[in-house]
Amino acid sequence: MAAAAAAGSGTPREEEGPAGEAAALQPQAPTSVPGARLSRLPLARVKALVKADPDVTLAGQEAIFILARAAELFVETIAKDAYCCAQQGKRKTLQRRDLDSAIEAVDEFAFLEGTLD
């Protein structure tokens, strides 16, 4: 009963595997929400950015969607890390220095060092 209630809520839920043990938590996409979008970025804009690259000749809708979703996750991750830096300074508003601090503090963002200069 609880699994049925969580199925359309967008919250992670446990599913039992073939041996009866609980599988890892898997996020479930909200399917019952009318008008819910799978991507928050406009796909037409993402497609235009992809087409602007002279090395790209063809890009399917699935590839465009994956790129849009990856960009959303990247922005969400760096924004959360920058917000943590702002909170350490007892602020709620993100500033450029918070992004700089997040880029320096997190190894995964090392490729961004010097890009905001």
N, C-alpha and C positions, 0 to 999 in steps of 0.2 A: 504494500500500500504506500509506504514512504517513497519507494523508488518511483512509483507512478506519479506521485505528486512532484517529485524533483525532475521528472523527465523533461518537462517543458519550461522549467524555471530558469534555465541557463546556468544552474549551479552544478558543480562537480558531483558525481554520484558514483557509488561503488557498484560494480557488476561482478557476479560470480563467474569464475572460470569453469572449465570442464571438470576440474577436481573438487569444486565446491569452495575453493578459497576466494577471497575477495581480490579482484584485480585492482590495479592502480587507479587512482581517481582520474577520470576522464572528463574534461569540460564538455558540456552538452550545449549545442547551439539552441537558442530560443526559437522554437518552431511554431508556437501557438500565438506569438505576439503579432497582431496584424500590422502591416506596414514596416516591419523590422527589416533593416538593411544589413546585409552581410559585410559590407564595406562602408566605412565612413568617408573615405576619400572618393571624389568623383572619378569614376573609371575612365570617362572621356578625357579628363585632364591627364591622368596617368598614361593613357594611351598616346596622347599628344607628346608627352615627355619622352616616352620610349621611341616614338617615331622620329624625334628630333636627333637621335643618335644615328649617324651615317652608317655605322656598322650593323645596325639592325634592319633586316629586310622584311621579315614577317614576325608578327607577335599575335598569338591566339588570345581569345578572351580569357581562357584559364590562366595563361601566363600573366596577363594584365591584372587579373584579380589577385594572383599570388603576390605580385610586386606591390600592389596597393596594400594588401594585408601586412606584408613585411614592413612596409614603410610606417604603417600605423603602429605596429608593435615596437619598432625602433623609436619612434617619437614618444610613445607612451613610456618606454623604459628610460630614456634619457631625461624625460620630464620628471619622472618619479625620483630619479637620482639627484637631479638638480634641486627639486623641492626639498629633499632631505638636507641638502647643503644650505638652503634658505632657512629651514627650521633650526639648524644649528646656530645660525645668526639671529635667531628669534624674529624671523620675518616670514610673512606669508606670500609675498610677491617675489616671483622669480626675477633675477637680474642676470645680466651677462656673466658676471663673476661666478654665479652659481653654476652655470653651464661649464665655465672654465674649470671650476673645482670638481664637478662631476667627471669631466673628461680626464682630469689628472688622477682622480681617485680610483676610477674603474678601469681595469686593464683592457676590457673589451672595447673601450672607446679610445685606445691609444692611437688608432689610425686617424683620429680627428684632431690630434694635437697640432696646434698652429693654424688651424683652418679659420678660427675666428679672429685672427690678427689682421 
